[in-house]
Amino acid sequence: MPKYFKNKPVFIYIKLTYFSLLVSVLVIISCTVNFSTLQKESNLYHLSTEAQLNTKSYSEKIEHFYNTGQEGYFTGKSEIQIYYKTYIQNKKDSPAILISSGRAEAAVKYKELIFDLYNNGYSVYIHDHRGQGLSGRMTKDPHMGYIDTFQFYIDDMKHFYDTMLLKTNHKKKYLLSHSMGGTIAMTYLEQNPNDFNAAAFGSPMLGFISSTCKAIKYLTRKELKYAVGMGRYRLDKIPFELNKLTGSEVRFTRIIEGFAKDTLAKLGGSSYRWVGRSCEQFDYINENISHIETPFILFSSEDESVVSTKAHQAFIEEARKLDKTCKAFLVENAKHELFIEKDEQRIETLNQVFNYFKTY
């Protein structure tokens, strides 16, 4: 019996072991989604490739460009400082993309994506969500994933939109999100249906495996503790072959290097409080689909092991019943990080994103 359970009631160990087995089974059965699949396409938008990333000169070119962005902070809800970066095209009426990143992510993780978006004519805006990246923390442990009120994520984004995007005369404005950023972005669309011309969601966090939210109801008393199996930042200790994020080794390595350079941006596992607040938000977004007016496209990864693909399907089915303007695709042979995946899957996904945005 593990040391942690020494002198603990045996039935707790048995229940948690059963819980772990149940979680594994549910992950397997929740990975089937009935969406159209993307087809292999040529690099229509001249996106960066793994071969280019493997050359020092090209990597330095991306690094140099990233450092040219305007950076700063604004004060979010509850006096938390929110870090942001912007890349504004010389043509002031250029279309703009606001990036809503995932949990434990930061602007430093999106250097390649920002570079590619800008080179396709978009002004780019990105902020680090509260409690992660270079934004302010709410706990003494800076590695603990925590959120006091989930709505604050949306309020921060609204402030960023109103004070930054609206100050520049962009002819079109788009929202691009990933994972937890998708939860935030979908809520934003439900509350602010007229701010964006269209939105794209890569592996959005619309639900966990079914047992997680049920189990968390009995564990919320441990609000300032890491959830089971979670701890401080350790992505750099995970071998590429065992990572759940991407099938691209060069891009996985770039993630590690990015956080190694900007150590303050590191974030570890989530707290019980963060999980509980996220579960509550899933209920909210599913109850308010009718308020969405923004056209959106959603991508679900075939080899997903972080978020629920069944939740993607349920959300899209309800959106279609309500006659919402939306599309959904399954990206074959792709893990969670579609915007940081192997060339084939990344190019397929971003081609569709650009095509969709051009439609609106």
One Martini backbone bead per residue (centre of mass of N, CA, C, O) as a GRO file, in nm:
protein
  360
    1MET     BB    1   0.096   0.035   0.023
    2PRO     BB    2   0.100   0.348   0.005
    3LYS     BB    3   0.220   0.589   0.215
    4TYR     BB    4  -0.029   0.778   0.214
    5PHE     BB    5  -0.222   0.527   0.340
    6LYS     BB    6  -0.107   0.530   0.602
    7ASN     BB    7  -0.347   0.508   0.851
    8LYS     BB    8  -0.574   0.462   0.657
    9PRO     BB    9  -0.854   0.381   0.538
   10VAL     BB   10  -0.902   0.122   0.323
   11PHE     BB   11  -1.160   0.214   0.167
   12ILE     BB   12  -1.031   0.460   0.033
   13TYR     BB   13  -0.830   0.312  -0.145
   14ILE     BB   14  -1.038   0.141  -0.294
   15LYS     BB   15  -1.210   0.372  -0.411
   16LEU     BB   16  -0.977   0.512  -0.568
   17THR     BB   17  -0.905   0.270  -0.743
   18TYR     BB   18  -1.181   0.246  -0.876
   19PHE     BB   19  -1.186   0.532  -0.988
   20SER     BB   20  -0.942   0.500  -1.178
   21LEU     BB   21  -1.064   0.274  -1.350
   22LEU     BB   22  -1.316   0.430  -1.439
   23VAL     BB   23  -1.170   0.658  -1.582
   24SER     BB   24  -1.029   0.485  -1.798
   25VAL     BB   25  -1.288   0.379  -1.930
   26LEU     BB   26  -1.418   0.658  -1.997
   27VAL     BB   27  -1.199   0.758  -2.186
   28ILE     BB   28  -1.242   0.542  -2.404
   29ILE     BB   29  -1.567   0.585  -2.450
   30SER     BB   30  -1.525   0.920  -2.504
   31CYS     BB   31  -1.357   0.908  -2.806
   32THR     BB   32  -1.626   0.932  -2.972
   33VAL     BB   33  -1.704   1.116  -3.278
   34ASN     BB   34  -1.965   1.258  -3.501
   35PHE     BB   35  -1.763   1.377  -3.739
   36SER     BB   36  -1.610   1.526  -3.965
   37THR     BB   37  -1.327   1.493  -4.162
   38LEU     BB   38  -1.020   1.582  -4.237
   39GLN     BB   39  -0.814   1.673  -4.500
   40LYS     BB   40  -0.545   1.658  -4.670
   41GLU     BB   41  -0.329   1.946  -4.708
   42SER     BB   42  -0.196   2.207  -4.820
   43ASN     BB   43   0.008   2.497  -4.759
   44LEU     BB   44  -0.181   2.766  -4.814
   45TYR     BB   45  -0.057   2.969  -4.557
   46HIS     BB   46   0.243   2.933  -4.487
   47LEU     BB   47   0.316   2.754  -4.259
   48SER     BB   48   0.487   2.635  -4.028
   49THR     BB   49   0.741   2.389  -3.999
   50GLU     BB   50   0.930   2.141  -3.872
   51ALA     BB   51   1.174   2.189  -4.053
   52GLN     BB   52   1.206   2.489  -3.979
   53LEU     BB   53   1.221   2.455  -3.665
   54ASN     BB   54   1.503   2.287  -3.697
   55THR     BB   55   1.608   2.569  -3.754
   56LYS     BB   56   1.774   2.828  -3.620
   57SER     BB   57   1.689   3.070  -3.798
   58TYR     BB   58   1.380   3.033  -3.772
   59SER     BB   59   1.354   3.037  -3.465
   60GLU     BB   60   1.479   3.324  -3.440
   61LYS     BB   61   1.260   3.466  -3.602
   62ILE     BB   62   1.029   3.409  -3.404
   63GLU     BB   63   1.161   3.529  -3.153
   64HIS     BB   64   1.192   3.813  -3.260
   65PHE     BB   65   0.896   3.867  -3.316
   66TYR     BB   66   0.786   3.823  -3.031
   67ASN     BB   67   0.962   4.069  -2.909
   68THR     BB   68   0.789   4.302  -3.075
   69GLY     BB   69   0.573   4.305  -2.891
   70GLN     BB   70   0.329   4.446  -2.711
   71GLU     BB   71   0.346   4.502  -2.360
   72GLY     BB   72   0.140   4.433  -2.057
   73TYR     BB   73  -0.094   4.565  -1.811
   74PHE     BB   74  -0.397   4.486  -1.640
   75THR     BB   75  -0.677   4.531  -1.434
   76GLY     BB   76  -0.856   4.303  -1.293
   77LYS     BB   77  -1.035   4.132  -1.114
   78SER     BB   78  -0.947   4.167  -0.790
   79GLU     BB   79  -0.661   4.308  -0.867
   80ILE     BB   80  -0.549   4.153  -1.111
   81GLN     BB   81  -0.276   4.103  -1.307
   82ILE     BB   82  -0.274   4.132  -1.669
   83TYR     BB   83  -0.117   3.985  -1.927
   84TYR     BB   84   0.006   4.119  -2.251
   85LYS     BB   85  -0.009   4.089  -2.621
   86THR     BB   86   0.070   4.275  -2.927
   87TYR     BB   87   0.000   4.265  -3.301
   88ILE     BB   88   0.012   4.529  -3.524
   89GLN     BB   89  -0.076   4.624  -3.809
   90ASN     BB   90  -0.022   4.877  -4.030
   91LYS     BB   91  -0.301   4.805  -4.111
   92LYS     BB   92  -0.560   4.922  -3.917
   93ASP     BB   93  -0.802   4.742  -4.071
   94SER     BB   94  -0.729   4.483  -3.981
   95PRO     BB   95  -0.770   4.184  -3.889
   96ALA     BB   96  -0.859   4.019  -3.577
   97ILE     BB   97  -0.703   3.816  -3.312
   98LEU     BB   98  -0.817   3.641  -3.030
   99ILE     BB   99  -0.650   3.464  -2.775
  100SER     BB  100  -0.760   3.164  -2.596
  101SER     BB  101  -0.610   2.994  -2.369
  102GLY     BB  102  -0.510   2.744  -2.176
  103ARG     BB  103  -0.433   2.564  -1.927
  104ALA     BB  104  -0.110   2.652  -1.833
  105GLU     BB  105  -0.080   2.888  -2.020
  106ALA     BB  106   0.092   3.109  -2.263
  107ALA     BB  107   0.227   3.319  -2.484
  108VAL     BB  108   0.501   3.153  -2.507
  109LYS     BB  109   0.344   2.903  -2.651
  110TYR     BB  110   0.250   3.104  -2.922
  111LYS     BB  111   0.470   3.196  -3.124
  112GLU     BB  112   0.406   3.048  -3.389
  113LEU     BB  113   0.109   3.131  -3.418
  114ILE     BB  114   0.146   3.434  -3.418
  115PHE     BB  115   0.331   3.440  -3.664
  116ASP     BB  116   0.123   3.312  -3.867
  117LEU     BB  117  -0.108   3.514  -3.831
  118TYR     BB  118   0.046   3.770  -3.909
  119ASN     BB  119   0.141   3.656  -4.200
  120ASN     BB  120  -0.194   3.658  -4.265
  121GLY     BB  121  -0.294   3.968  -4.168
  122TYR     BB  122  -0.310   3.962  -3.856
  123SER     BB  123  -0.400   4.080  -3.569
  124VAL     BB  124  -0.268   4.021  -3.232
  125TYR     BB  125  -0.425   3.889  -2.929
  126ILE     BB  126  -0.292   3.832  -2.589
  127HIS     BB  127  -0.367   3.670  -2.273
  128ASP     BB  128  -0.309   3.591  -1.948
  129HIS     BB  129  -0.459   3.421  -1.742
  130ARG     BB  130  -0.547   3.408  -1.446
  131GLY     BB  131  -0.304   3.220  -1.265
  132GLN     BB  132  -0.110   3.257  -1.525
  133GLY     BB  133   0.172   3.297  -1.641
  134LEU     BB  134   0.225   3.658  -1.607
  135SER     BB  135   0.004   3.659  -1.420
  136GLY     BB  136  -0.166   3.673  -1.148
  137ARG     BB  137  -0.201   3.533  -0.835
  138MET     BB  138  -0.414   3.354  -0.565
  139THR     BB  139  -0.168   3.192  -0.449
  140LYS     BB  140   0.114   3.095  -0.285
  141ASP     BB  141   0.119   2.882  -0.503
  142PRO     BB  142   0.222   2.941  -0.834
  143HIS     BB  143   0.145   2.630  -0.944
  144MET     BB  144  -0.154   2.661  -0.878
  145GLY     BB  145  -0.460   2.582  -1.002
  146TYR     BB  146  -0.679   2.873  -0.990
  147ILE     BB  147  -1.024   2.979  -0.905
  148ASP     BB  148  -1.264   3.176  -0.782
  149THR     BB  149  -1.414   3.304  -1.046
  150PHE     BB  150  -1.493   3.228  -1.362
  151GLN     BB  151  -1.604   3.505  -1.464
  152PHE     BB  152  -1.328   3.655  -1.456
  153TYR     BB  153  -1.223   3.558  -1.724
  154ILE     BB  154  -1.440   3.710  -1.892
  155ASP     BB  155  -1.394   3.994  -1.779
  156ASP     BB  156  -1.104   4.021  -1.877
  157MET     BB  157  -1.165   3.989  -2.180
  158LYS     BB  158  -1.357   4.230  -2.203
  159HIS     BB  159  -1.151   4.442  -2.124
  160PHE     BB  160  -0.950   4.381  -2.350
  161TYR     BB  161  -1.143   4.437  -2.581
  162ASP     BB  162  -1.235   4.732  -2.509
  163THR     BB  163  -0.925   4.856  -2.473
  164MET     BB  164  -0.797   4.730  -2.753
  165LEU     BB  165  -0.966   4.646  -3.007
  166LEU     BB  166  -1.155   4.912  -3.012
  167LYS     BB  167  -0.909   5.117  -3.066
  168THR     BB  168  -0.904   4.961  -3.330
  169ASN     BB  169  -0.985   4.958  -3.685
  170HIS     BB  170  -1.129   4.676  -3.723
  171LYS     BB  171  -1.313   4.507  -3.961
  172LYS     BB  172  -1.236   4.237  -3.806
  173LYS     BB  173  -1.334   3.986  -3.546
  174TYR     BB  174  -1.161   3.716  -3.376
  175LEU     BB  175  -1.188   3.386  -3.216
  176LEU     BB  176  -0.924   3.193  -3.053
  177SER     BB  177  -0.930   2.858  -2.910
  178HIS     BB  178  -0.819   2.657  -2.614
  179SER     BB  179  -0.970   2.462  -2.418
  180MET     BB  180  -1.022   2.655  -2.159
  181GLY     BB  181  -1.051   2.888  -2.362
  182GLY     BB  182  -1.326   2.768  -2.463
  183THR     BB  183  -1.494   2.819  -2.213
  184ILE     BB  184  -1.453   3.120  -2.215
  185ALA     BB  185  -1.542   3.179  -2.510
  186MET     BB  186  -1.831   3.063  -2.495
  187THR     BB  187  -1.927   3.249  -2.274
  188TYR     BB  188  -1.870   3.511  -2.424
  189LEU     BB  189  -2.073   3.461  -2.657
  190GLU     BB  190  -2.325   3.443  -2.470
  191GLN     BB  191  -2.272   3.748  -2.348
  192ASN     BB  192  -2.129   3.853  -2.648
  193PRO     BB  193  -2.275   3.827  -2.960
  194ASN     BB  194  -2.126   4.110  -3.111
  195ASP     BB  195  -1.796   4.109  -3.106
  196PHE     BB  196  -1.778   3.871  -3.321
  197ASN     BB  197  -1.769   3.724  -3.639
  198ALA     BB  198  -1.590   3.476  -3.530
  199ALA     BB  199  -1.515   3.128  -3.422
  200ALA     BB  200  -1.256   2.912  -3.271
  201PHE     BB  201  -1.222   2.553  -3.165
  202GLY     BB  202  -0.965   2.384  -2.986
  203SER     BB  203  -1.025   2.152  -2.780
  204PRO     BB  204  -1.261   2.211  -2.595
  205MET     BB  205  -1.369   2.274  -2.259
  206LEU     BB  206  -1.693   2.113  -2.211
  207GLY     BB  207  -1.567   1.856  -2.057
  208PHE     BB  208  -1.536   1.587  -1.868
  209ILE     BB  209  -1.526   1.316  -1.742
  210SER     BB  210  -1.815   1.210  -1.592
  211SER     BB  211  -1.689   1.161  -1.288
  212THR     BB  212  -1.551   1.426  -1.199
  213CYS     BB  213  -1.801   1.611  -1.125
  214LYS     BB  214  -1.913   1.414  -0.917
  215ALA     BB  215  -1.665   1.390  -0.725
  216ILE     BB  216  -1.616   1.698  -0.650
  217LYS     BB  217  -1.855   1.735  -0.447
  218TYR     BB  218  -1.672   1.567  -0.218
  219LEU     BB  219  -1.391   1.779  -0.246
  220THR     BB  220  -1.429   2.101  -0.196
  221ARG     BB  221  -1.293   2.127   0.092
  222LYS     BB  222  -1.006   2.118  -0.090
  223GLU     BB  223  -0.946   2.400  -0.235
  224LEU     BB  224  -0.610   2.424  -0.149
  225LYS     BB  225  -0.572   2.163  -0.326
  226TYR     BB  226  -0.462   1.930  -0.504
  227ALA     BB  227  -0.550   1.724  -0.717
  228VAL     BB  228  -0.547   1.420  -0.805
  229GLY     BB  229  -0.218   1.388  -0.939
  230MET     BB  230  -0.126   1.670  -0.862
  231GLY     BB  231   0.117   1.948  -0.920
  232ARG     BB  232   0.381   2.075  -0.997
  233TYR     BB  233   0.571   2.153  -1.237
  234ARG     BB  234   0.648   1.870  -1.502
  235LEU     BB  235   0.680   1.868  -1.815
  236ASP     BB  236   1.005   1.836  -1.825
  237LYS     BB  237   0.966   1.518  -1.712
  238ILE     BB  238   0.827   1.438  -1.978
  239PRO     BB  239   0.826   1.232  -2.216
  240PHE     BB  240   0.732   1.253  -2.532
  241GLU     BB  241   0.593   0.961  -2.548
  242LEU     BB  242   0.394   1.054  -2.281
  243ASN     BB  243   0.247   1.274  -2.404
  244LYS     BB  244  -0.089   1.452  -2.442
  245LEU     BB  245  -0.053   1.695  -2.661
  246THR     BB  246   0.171   1.592  -2.889
  247GLY     BB  247   0.325   1.459  -3.203
  248SER     BB  248   0.542   1.693  -3.183
  249GLU     BB  249   0.864   1.717  -3.091
  250VAL     BB  250   0.949   2.008  -3.160
  251ARG     BB  251   0.703   2.143  -3.019
  252PHE     BB  252   0.744   2.024  -2.741
  253THR     BB  253   1.026   2.144  -2.698
  254ARG     BB  254   0.935   2.442  -2.723
  255ILE     BB  255   0.766   2.446  -2.472
  256ILE     BB  256   0.988   2.385  -2.269
  257GLU     BB  257   1.174   2.624  -2.351
  258GLY     BB  258   0.978   2.854  -2.293
  259PHE     BB  259   0.951   2.793  -1.978
  260ALA     BB  260   1.256   2.801  -1.916
  261LYS     BB  261   1.280   3.108  -1.986
  262ASP     BB  262   0.978   3.158  -1.847
  263THR     BB  263   0.937   3.067  -1.530
  264LEU     BB  264   0.684   3.244  -1.432
  265ALA     BB  265   0.478   3.081  -1.637
  266LYS     BB  266   0.449   2.851  -1.467
  267LEU     BB  267   0.226   2.558  -1.431
  268GLY     BB  268   0.049   2.332  -1.274
  269GLY     BB  269  -0.185   2.188  -1.124
  270SER     BB  270  -0.498   2.147  -1.016
  271SER     BB  271  -0.749   2.231  -0.820
  272TYR     BB  272  -1.042   2.168  -0.677
  273ARG     BB  273  -1.158   2.447  -0.732
  274TRP     BB  274  -1.116   2.454  -1.038
  275VAL     BB  275  -1.283   2.205  -1.106
  276GLY     BB  276  -1.550   2.300  -0.981
  277ARG     BB  277  -1.583   2.561  -1.152
  278SER     BB  278  -1.581   2.416  -1.426
  279CYS     BB  279  -1.832   2.240  -1.386
  280GLU     BB  280  -2.025   2.480  -1.356
  281GLN     BB  281  -1.964   2.596  -1.645
  282PHE     BB  282  -2.081   2.369  -1.814
  283ASP     BB  283  -2.371   2.424  -1.735
  284TYR     BB  284  -2.387   2.711  -1.838
  285ILE     BB  285  -2.319   2.671  -2.145
  286ASN     BB  286  -2.556   2.461  -2.193
  287GLU     BB  287  -2.789   2.673  -2.097
  288ASN     BB  288  -2.671   2.917  -2.327
  289ILE     BB  289  -2.679   2.855  -2.639
  290SER     BB  290  -2.913   3.046  -2.739
  291HIS     BB  291  -2.716   3.316  -2.721
  292ILE     BB  292  -2.577   3.242  -2.976
  293GLU     BB  293  -2.454   3.435  -3.282
  294THR     BB  294  -2.182   3.326  -3.345
  295PRO     BB  295  -1.992   3.193  -3.561
  296PHE     BB  296  -1.867   2.843  -3.547
  297ILE     BB  297  -1.572   2.635  -3.499
  298LEU     BB  298  -1.499   2.281  -3.437
  299PHE     BB  299  -1.232   2.082  -3.280
  300SER     BB  300  -1.163   1.729  -3.266
  301SER     BB  301  -0.968   1.487  -3.119
  302GLU     BB  302  -0.896   1.159  -3.163
  303ASP     BB  303  -0.647   1.153  -2.927
  304GLU     BB  304  -0.802   1.226  -2.677
  305SER     BB  305  -0.702   1.292  -2.300
  306VAL     BB  306  -0.832   1.570  -2.157
  307VAL     BB  307  -1.107   1.592  -2.301
  308SER     BB  308  -1.443   1.578  -2.398
  309THR     BB  309  -1.589   1.463  -2.695
  310LYS     BB  310  -1.883   1.423  -2.611
  311ALA     BB  311  -1.927   1.723  -2.542
  312HIS     BB  312  -1.897   1.823  -2.826
  313GLN     BB  313  -2.135   1.671  -2.951
  314ALA     BB  314  -2.360   1.777  -2.764
  315PHE     BB  315  -2.323   2.075  -2.831
  316ILE     BB  316  -2.366   2.064  -3.138
  317GLU     BB  317  -2.644   1.934  -3.138
  318GLU     BB  318  -2.781   2.169  -2.986
  319ALA     BB  319  -2.701   2.398  -3.179
  320ARG     BB  320  -2.852   2.278  -3.426
  321LYS     BB  321  -3.136   2.276  -3.301
  322LEU     BB  322  -3.097   2.609  -3.271
  323ASP     BB  323  -2.969   2.719  -3.545
  324LYS     BB  324  -2.672   2.737  -3.545
  325THR     BB  325  -2.369   2.864  -3.667
  326CYS     BB  326  -2.193   2.560  -3.749
  327LYS     BB  327  -1.891   2.362  -3.713
  328ALA     BB  328  -1.749   2.015  -3.732
  329PHE     BB  329  -1.435   1.838  -3.647
  330LEU     BB  330  -1.228   1.561  -3.701
  331VAL     BB  331  -0.893   1.498  -3.598
  332GLU     BB  332  -0.680   1.290  -3.714
  333ASN     BB  333  -0.409   1.193  -3.539
  334ALA     BB  334  -0.476   1.374  -3.274
  335LYS     BB  335  -0.416   1.567  -3.021
  336HIS     BB  336  -0.490   1.829  -2.818
  337GLU     BB  337  -0.272   2.022  -2.981
  338LEU     BB  338  -0.363   2.159  -3.274
  339PHE     BB  339  -0.160   2.424  -3.280
  340ILE     BB  340   0.085   2.190  -3.183
  341GLU     BB  341   0.116   1.993  -3.413
  342LYS     BB  342   0.149   1.827  -3.661
  343ASP     BB  343   0.150   1.934  -3.971
  344GLU     BB  344  -0.102   1.800  -4.089
  345GLN     BB  345  -0.302   1.879  -3.856
  346ARG     BB  346  -0.241   2.182  -3.840
  347ILE     BB  347  -0.302   2.258  -4.133
  348GLU     BB  348  -0.591   2.159  -4.148
  349THR     BB  349  -0.700   2.340  -3.923
  350LEU     BB  350  -0.600   2.628  -4.015
  351ASN     BB  351  -0.730   2.629  -4.288
  352GLN     BB  352  -1.021   2.625  -4.174
  353VAL     BB  353  -1.004   2.879  -4.010
  354PHE     BB  354  -0.939   3.076  -4.241
  355ASN     BB  355  -1.182   3.006  -4.418
  356TYR     BB  356  -1.397   3.082  -4.210
  357PHE     BB  357  -1.319   3.375  -4.159
  358LYS     BB  358  -1.355   3.471  -4.458
  359THR     BB  359  -1.670   3.429  -4.454
  360TYR     BB  360  -1.689   3.671  -4.204
   0.00000   0.00000   0.00000
